[in-house]
Each structure stands twice: as structure tokens, then as C-alpha cells.
Amino acid sequence: MLGLTLKEVSLAFREGRISPTELCRKCLNRIKKTQHLNAYITVTDELSLTQAQESERRLQRGVPKGPLDGVPFAVKDNFCTKNVRTTCASRMLKDYVPPFNATVVQKLLDQGAVLMGKTNMDEFAMGAGSTDGAFGPVKNPWSYTEPYRTLAGPEADWVIAGGSSGGSAAAVASLTSYLALGSDTGGSTRNPGALCGVVAFKPTYGLLSRHGLIPLVNSMDVPGILTRSAGDASVVLSVLQGVDVRDSTTVPAPSSHAELPEEFDVRNLCVGIPKEYHALGLSPDTRAQWSRVADLFEAAGARVEQVSLPHTQHSIVCYHVLCHAEVASNMARFDGVEYGHRSSMDSSTEAMYATTRHEGFNDVVRGRVLSGNYFLLKQNYQHYFVKAQKVRRLICDDFRRVFASGVDVLLTPTTLTDAARYGDFTQEDNRTRSAQEDVFTQPANMSGLPAVSVPTALSSRGLPIGLQLMGKALDDHRLLAVAQWMERQVGFPSIGVHDDYRQCSDTSSTVQTSA
Amino acid sequence: ASQQLVGVVGLEVHAQINSNTKLFSGSPVRFSAPPNSLVSFFDASLPGTLPMLNRRCVEAAVMTGLALNCTINKKSYFDRKHYFYADLPAGYQITQQRKPIAVDGVLTYSYFGEKKRSQMIRKSVQIKQIQLEQDSGKSLHDDDRSQTLIDLNRAVGLMELVMEPEMKSGEEAAAAIRELQLILQALGTCQGNMSGQLRVDANVSVHRPGEPLGIRTEVKNINSIRYLARAIYEIQRQIDAVQSGRAVQNETRAYDSKSVPMREKEGLQDYFMPEPNLPALIVYEDNASLPTGIDPSQAVVVQKIKDRLPELPGVKRDRLVQTYGILPEHSFTLVNEDGLMEYFETLMKTTQREPRKVIGWVTNELLGHLKQRDMSVSQPISPAHLAELLKLQETGRISSSAAKQVFQEMWRSGGKTAWQIVQEQELGLVHDSAQLHSICQKVVDSHPDEVHAVRNGNKKVLNKLIGLVQKETKGRADPVLVKEILQ
């Protein structure tokens, strides 16, 4: 039951095969059993059960609110949840309880979905491993599966979940939630989605409201959707998308279809393979999967073409300047006056600010604030910030040109390699890791384009590899249709649970994740 | 010898927009509401909240820009200006630094010259720009308990108007601000009260004409027009400093009977960045230029605002001069004093007298009394009552000197009509020629020397005799009749 897709669960509810409270209890149980993954910062158990009971009454009366009624979901801890603490995995907001729901959270609740809890992440979403949060690192559920244990050896260290939405990806992968919200600024949804073997979708910028999402980079942040299938992502997208008066950057949704076409003909499709994505450090496994999927498209009659995105190579540097500048600005409000941590130092307002911020933020956040302010200094502004914006424009133009030439989607890897072992990953600092890990994902944020990571295969170490599809702006629905086609061709294995999973798994050691 | 040092004054004006809700949130704006009672999640800068631009505030800025002959930018942008201060909860203020909503305007103003008080001098100053920005909160420092209390009610919309440094004296600055105040009040875009709604900072420097401008200081907290005229004592302070070989520091000074230093200007620490949560602010020229899909009721259309512009002070003055044939100086006084023009125009509707005869009563008698008592035109003497008094004078029922006496009495008694006072105090003119003959005879009989002088052709002495008759009658004798009789 836990391994079903969202759509399958929804159907099972309507047919009375499962009840929302029963499922909610199972998920809460599962959360307890998988506590060692550290996927959740806050589990809302009592609230979850109350919501599940309400949903159950609606289903019994035959008046469910929609396809999500009764479906358990998890939310990254940088989305505001009314009366449920929202920490951003930071000491700064350790005890912060928002008085309102983020628009995307509210929309899910309005559909009757059941909140299971708030998921772990890198502090203020700054990171690519979910290793840099105040509540400790997230462990990748695949660290405990048969293939990894067998191939890497019983003594092998656990592997990271990816980040920064590692908790959300781990929650969906470890079968404690059917969908999770992440946020994606440079790849923060797609990266952990790829490493944890789930579908991770970053919609077009502006299609989903950012109101209530505690920002990292306002001009790139997009709420991300993590599910077990592309079809599920489409259902969730149809619920979340559209104009929100509270977010002036939102745009009207071009399509209201929740369902993807059952039969999708790829013969009219042109798939672009950007040659610049043959990056240094790309693992042979990932490269091989990339070729395999390109061949699958070609074999099915799609046109597969090599394309060029010449400015992509500058994307990461440019991203860092823009990101740090916005971080410096966005973090300015955390001064201990209105909310959040306040230092006991009170000799002067300035001393209170300084110690509050020193105690509240980790090194990564403080480092970005410092460099961001440097980039924004009057004498540096033109040289860094303005220049980075110009490069950003060039990157956008690259995509525009490629799509104007007739390409429908771009196929690339999501990450360079499968998940790194924690011990290896932490050999390098956060900045280096962020630069390495976001290389394929980050250009889509620069240009605001929709992108989705689709689980493709297991690596030679038995860990998930994901490939990324990028589409035209506002062409999200078709992008997900292509993703669904690909998902059905690649035959990604369901998570094989080891030890602790086997005990609580109610079906068998392997569970179906897609039809 | 080198030329004399002269002052250069540039003004920055922060005008609180008169709107029902704040610039970027739906919280209401209300004067003197309890502290922190009108604070939305956005106003308190709760993480995850985003700004929502208030269309009314944009319209107010466009209207103000049009009234000041500005070019309205069809596309303008918002920026963040960063600094740490307890009453700035987000750590930055949203403003328009790169491209403001209105630019390149001009404000024309007049004032009475220094040497000849009756001569009006007309000047104009360039308006560099009008930008929309968020007001900060308010800090109250409690020194006894070493606490700072923050009130975030105030985070309303502001228009910042930047005037080029083209003024030379405090008087010019004061006149320009008074004119601006009148314009804003006429538009209704700002209530214009200088104790908060209209805040003026003056940038002051001195130089020798033809040479580059000197280092400037910023004088803040100027909270009345009178102080503005005086705060620019700063010019003299700088001239004194330069002449005695001291350097002028780039600093902020507060006005406190003289200007005193406040803090060092932190020029380098002002970080700016584009506000990423607000798209470009687009306004449209007219309905025809609206793109399809845009709801005209939700768009800001310049032409529609132009059509709604009320009569501005300059136009009012011209109209008064033309309609009533009064002097430009009089029209200036009528418009610049709150409610005086309305008083005059009401009065003109009820009286038959010539405007030129009436204007003195309004700009001298009435205004003089008001100023003396520090009162506003809120009806101590209604236009109807004054009209009645003027009629009594015109029809010869009372003399002009008696009229002034009655006016004083009307002021004192509060509510009595002119006729009541004339009757009670027997101030009406004596027209009875028999009665006047007997009084004149009495005066003539008792002043033989004077009579003799008149007979010898000394006309001046006749006036003395008339005066004596008036004294007998307490000024109530019909002067024309008295003169006839005596002659």
C-alpha cells in the first residue's frame, strides 16, 4: 500500500480499499521506523491524524475534495505552515511558528491532502547534500537497500540524499509520503530527486506561487514537486499552478489538464542533446544512461539532435554572484528584533544584531552574506552584479535560440554521479560542492525554464541515476508527458528494502512504484 | 578679491501618500491608531511574505508627477536599499533608485522680496525625480530603561521628491515647499502636514558662483515651513566655517534652533539591489495603448489621471486676478492662506461691492486678526456677516472708521451681526441735517481762531474742524454733509 503512486492511492480511497486514517497511521509508523534517515525535522502526527479523519468522513459521504483528498504529503521546512514550526534547518528559526500557510501548502490542504511533517534540508536551502542543516544530515534511503549493500559491501558508509531538499526526496523515496514539496533554486529539488530515485519537477518560474516560501534567491526560487511518477507530478501541478495575488511574479496557467495523455507519440518530438553537458567529472554510469535514453527516444522515432548552449559553462559562476547578493539581502531581516533567535547580548542594538546573526547562522550562510555584500558594494556592483545579470541574459538567449530552432525538450544528466558517501562528500566545502553538483540543473533556474529529473537506472554501486528533461517556458504539461513516456521505457526498479524496511513493509521486499 | 560665497540648497521631500492602505500590503492606514495595530505579516517582514503594489499609490505618484510637469516613465523599477535599523524590519527599504516613476519636472513658486515686501519674486526649481518608496517604522527611544520601542504602523507609501540644488536661500526653499504643499493638498495625494506627512531634508552647501559646489551637509527633521526658512542658517554656518579656514564635513545635521550634527553619513554602506519580487511597474498612456487582456479598471492610465487633475494653485491665482481684477499679490495671499480664497469667493457672491474694495478687508483686517490670534479661517466671522458690514458702509449707514470698529466688535462678541452692533453702540451715521447744523454751529462758535483761518483761505484747518465735529458725534457724522455745512 505504501509503495503505490498517488493516483493509485486516490483510486483505492474511492473504492474503499484503504481508508485515509489507516494509511496515515501506516505512514506515521513508517516515519518512526525510518527515523535514522533524519528526513523530517517535525512530524505533525496528531494534526495529521485529525486531517486524515476529516478526509475519511468526506470519502465516506462520497464527497472527496479531489484526487489528493486523504493523500499524505510532506513539506520542506522552508515553506511556512500555520501553527507548525518552520525552521529552515537553522538555529535562527529553531522555534519559529508562522501565523500563515504558504500558498502551495494551503492549496494542498484545501484539496484535503494530509500533512505528515516538515522535512530536513540544508540551512536556508544553501547546499547540495542536505548535510549542512542545524538538525544533522539526511541519509539516502538507498543506503539501506539490497543492491547497495551487496555491491558496496556491508561496511559501506551511508550515502547522502542530495540537496537541499534531501528530506523531501528521502520522504517520498522511503515511502512515508506520496508527494513532497521541495524548493528549487539551482537544482535543490532535482538533485536529491535524482539521488533518491524519485520524480523531481521544477515548474516554470512564476507558475507556482512563492508566497510563504522563505526565499533563497527570489528571482530563481520555484516550489518543486517530488513524486513517484510523472503522472503524479502532473496531478499536483494542476492543483498548485496559477496566479496568486500575494506573489506579483506569478503568471496564469496555460493548461488546466491534470491528466497526461495515456498514449504519447514521440515521433513528432525533437530531443536536443547539449554538447556542453559532457562535463568533466561525469561518471561513466551516468554517461551510459544518457546515451541509452537518447537511443530509446531515437528508436521510438523521435528526432535526436546535438545542440549547443555555449554560455552554460558560465552559469555556475554567474549564479554564485547573483545568489550571494540576494542571500545578503534576504537574510538581512533576521536580526532578532521581530522573530527568531535573539542573542542575550544587549549592550547595544548593533551588538545584539551581530551576535544574533553569528549565533543563528551557520558558516555557509554567513559566508554567502559576506560575499554577497561584497558584490553589492557601490564600487563592485557594476563589475559583479550587473555583469552576472548580463551573462544570465546570454544563458537565457542560448535556450531561446535552441527552442526556436525546433527542439522540444533537452535531455541531460541531472547530476554528475550517483550519491556520494557522506565521508567523501564532506571532504570538500559547501561552496565547492554546490558548484559541482548544480552544474546541470542550475541553467534552468537562470532561465526560468521547467525541468524534471526522471529516475532512470541503478548505477554499478546500486544507487539511483536520474536524467533531466528541460522544456520551453510554460510548456510544463508536455514536458511531464515526455517524462512519463521516458519513465515507462526505462524500467527503473522500485526501492528494494533492506533490514529495517523489510520488517515494516506490508507487501513484499520490493514494492511497485509505477504501473 | 574673490567673489562672495553663496548658499546652494537642494531639497528632498518625503510625502506620505494619502491612501487607505499601505504601499505594499493590504493593511489600513489610519492616523494615531494604537502602536502596531495596523501591521500585516509583510509589514513585520515575516519570512516568506512578498510585496503587493497598491495601485492607488501609483496613481497618486503619477498625478503628482503630472501636476509638477514631470515626464511619467511608462516603465519604472523598484530597488532595495539596504541598511540596518530597528524600525526597518526587512533590513532594506523598497524604493525606486534606478528608474523612478516620474522625472524632469519643474515647480514654479513665488515669494515676497526681501527689500520691498510688496514685490513678488517668481522662481522655479527643477524636480529631478519622484520615486515611490516604503516608509520605515517609528522608533521611540526610552533612555531611562535603555529600551527602543518600535511602531510599525507607519510603513505607508511615500513619494520622495528630489529637487535639484538650485535654490539660494531659506526663503526660497520655504516658498517652494509651501507651493508644493498647496499642490499636494489640491491633488489630495498627500495631506501635507509637516509634522510627519511632509518631511523635508535640505542639502546645503556653499560656493563661489562659477566654481564647483562645496561639500554638502544634510539638514534633517525640519518640521515646519518657518523652521525651513531658518534651518538654512546652515548656509551662514558654512560660510563662516569656510571663511575661517575650517572644512565643511559631509554629515547629517538636525535642526534644533540652529543645526547640530547628527551622525556621519554612511555613504559607502548603502547597498542597492533590484527588488526581485516586483515586476517592472508599467503605466499606460491612454486606453488605446492598453494591450489586450489587461483589465482597464486594474491598469494605471495616465490620460485618465490627467483628466481628473483639479485646479492647481497657480491656475487659481490667475483665475482670481482675471475674475476679480485684484493684484497678483492679493491672489497669492488668498491662495496661500488656508481657506482664505474660499472665504473671499463666498463673500464676493453675497456682496455688491467691488472686489478691489473687498480684498483689503479680507487680506488685511481678517487675515491680520487671524494671524494675531494664530487662528485659521474657520469662521470667526462668516462671509455673510462681513458682507452685511460692507453693505452698511457702502450705503452710507456707517463711516469707514466705524466699520472697522464694528468689525472689531463682531470679532469680540462672536455671532452678533454688524447691524446689531451698530444699533447697540449707536455707531450709525448721523444724517439729520438740523442736528448736524446745531453741532457744527457749536464747534464754529467755540473755535473763532480756526474759523478765521479758514476764512483767510487755510483749507487745512477745515479738516480740523471736521475732526472736531466727528469727535462730538463719536465719528458718526456723515462727513460729506459736515463739510457742506461748515463751508
Interface residues (C-beta under 8 A of the other chain):
Chain A: F79 C80 C88 L93 Y96 P98 P99 F100 A102 R210 H211 G212 L213 I214 P215 V217 N218 S219 V245 R246 D247 S248 T249 A325 E326 A328 S329 M331 A332 R333 F334 D335 V337 E338 Y339 T349 E350 Y353 N373 L376 L377 K378 Y381 F385
Chain B: F41 A44 S45 L46 P47 G48 T49 L50 P51 M52 L53 R80 H82 F84 A86 P89 A90 G91 Y92 T148 I150 L268 D270 Y271 F272 M273 P276 N277 L278 P279
